[in-house]
Amino acid sequence: MKEKKLMIPGPIQPDTKVLQAIGSPVRAHYGKEWTEYYNETLDYLKKVFITKGDVHIIVGSGSSAIDACLGSAFGTGDKVVIPINGFFGERLKAISESYGIEVLPVISPYGEEIQIEEIKKVLKSQSDIKGIAVVHLETSTTIVNPIEKLGQLAREENLTFFVDAVSSLGGLNFRMDDWGIDLCATASQKCLGSPPGLAPVAISEFGWESIEKNKHSKHGWYLNLRTWKQYAEDWADWHPFPITMATNNVTALHTSLEDLLEEGIENRLSRYRNLALRLRRGLRKIGMPPLTPDEIMAPVLTAAYGPGGIPTSEIVDFLGEKHGIKIAGGLGKLKNKVFRIGHMSPSVSEDDIDEVLYALDDFNKSLSGR
Ligand SMILES: Cc1ncc(COP(=O)(O)O)c(C=O)c1O
């Protein structure tokens, strides 16, 4: 396989230091020293979630964390409102339905913002709704959903609030406790700057109460958050998780989180915003306008239209084959309508942005010979 410069919306290309960490000798996943190191990783994550709640690291992809949160907090027949404006909103619905949860979808077209007023109408129309579940950064369309406003609604209605922050945590403004989030799922391979393999979850006190109240407490074992809590308590001093922890992945995550906290979350976010604006200016100059206006841009991910309605898979292929740069196509209903450039790696620089723009412009030039 030829190596390509990764500019997709995850996985990202981690820093060399992080890659060295994952390549370090395998350690035992238990004992005092390991437990201290693991707990320090949890503390770093708490600083990024900005929470005083509990954090666990599930070994799996982001979907395993989502599955664990939804399946632990809600039971068969529970009503959960899910605003859907893209592929990953639909995925939340599919995961919920696999647990028999009754989803009340509030659907907006792909690429558009979710309808808060519609959500309020649904909340008013029924009395026994248990929760709201939503994607923060809808990776398929680059739309950033209004978590703070939804959290406020959830608090007013005493609902359990779940957020899929798989593609946002570490790259977008995020405040778990201040925004009233009860359960949050993320993944190591995007803005957290590590390789794939780990799925951190964060749970508030109210989140745990919802889990305790869920009548369907026997929703599996591995992805049941009760299991993770039980081992974190019972085996706290030597093995605070129920399984063989992926120690090398944790070592990589520890390293990438340390870098993030050293740079400062605010500094990192502002660096990403500047890169996004540079990319957007360049895209407009070469006639490939971004899908969303700058005012609502995702700082770590940009979708843009191709020139003259050309299927965007051609652009993706051209960049991969001629320039060795891997970008992504549109997903779901935006397939072949837009292409997406991920710039959610801490190692992405202005030069990387300029290189993608140069390659896109080269695609434009290749069209004149057709
Ligand atoms: C917003 C969002 N949710 C969920 C997922 C699924 O994560 P994973 O592929 O790690 O299971 C993704 C993956 O891209 C995502 O972007």
The ligand as an SDF file (V2000), in Angstrom:
LIG
                    3D

 16 16  0  0  0  0  0  0  0  0999 V2000
  -19.6980   11.9460   14.3640 C   0  0  0  0  0  0  0  0  0  0  0  0
  -19.2820   10.5160   14.2710 C   0  0  0  0  0  0  0  0  0  0  0  0
  -19.9240    9.6080   15.0200 N   0  0  0  0  0  0  0  0  0  0  0  0
  -19.5920    8.3150   14.9810 C   0  0  0  0  0  0  0  0  0  0  0  0
  -18.5880    7.8570   14.1740 C   0  0  0  0  0  0  0  0  0  0  0  0
  -18.2300    6.3960   14.1660 C   0  0  0  0  0  0  0  0  0  0  0  0
  -16.9860    6.2590   14.7610 O   0  0  0  0  0  0  0  0  0  0  0  0
  -16.1290    4.9150   14.5420 P   0  0  0  0  0  0  0  0  0  0  0  0
  -15.9350    4.7750   13.0800 O   0  0  0  0  0  0  0  0  0  0  0  0
  -14.8460    5.2180   15.2890 O   0  0  0  0  0  0  0  0  0  0  0  0
  -16.8930    3.7990   15.1410 O   0  0  0  0  0  0  0  0  0  0  0  0
  -17.8920    8.7540   13.3620 C   0  0  0  0  0  0  0  0  0  0  0  0
  -16.8330    8.2870   12.4550 C   0  0  0  0  0  0  0  0  0  0  0  0
  -16.3800    8.9480   11.5780 O   0  0  0  0  0  0  0  0  0  0  0  0
  -18.2500   10.1210   13.4210 C   0  0  0  0  0  0  0  0  0  0  0  0
  -17.6090   11.0170   12.6760 O   0  0  0  0  0  0  0  0  0  0  0  0
  1  2  1  0
  2  3  1  0
  2 15  2  0
  3  4  2  0
  4  5  1  0
  5  6  1  0
  5 12  2  0
  6  7  1  0
  7  8  1  0
  8  9  2  0
  8 10  1  0
  8 11  1  0
 12 13  1  0
 12 15  1  0
 13 14  2  0
 15 16  1  0
M  END
$$$$
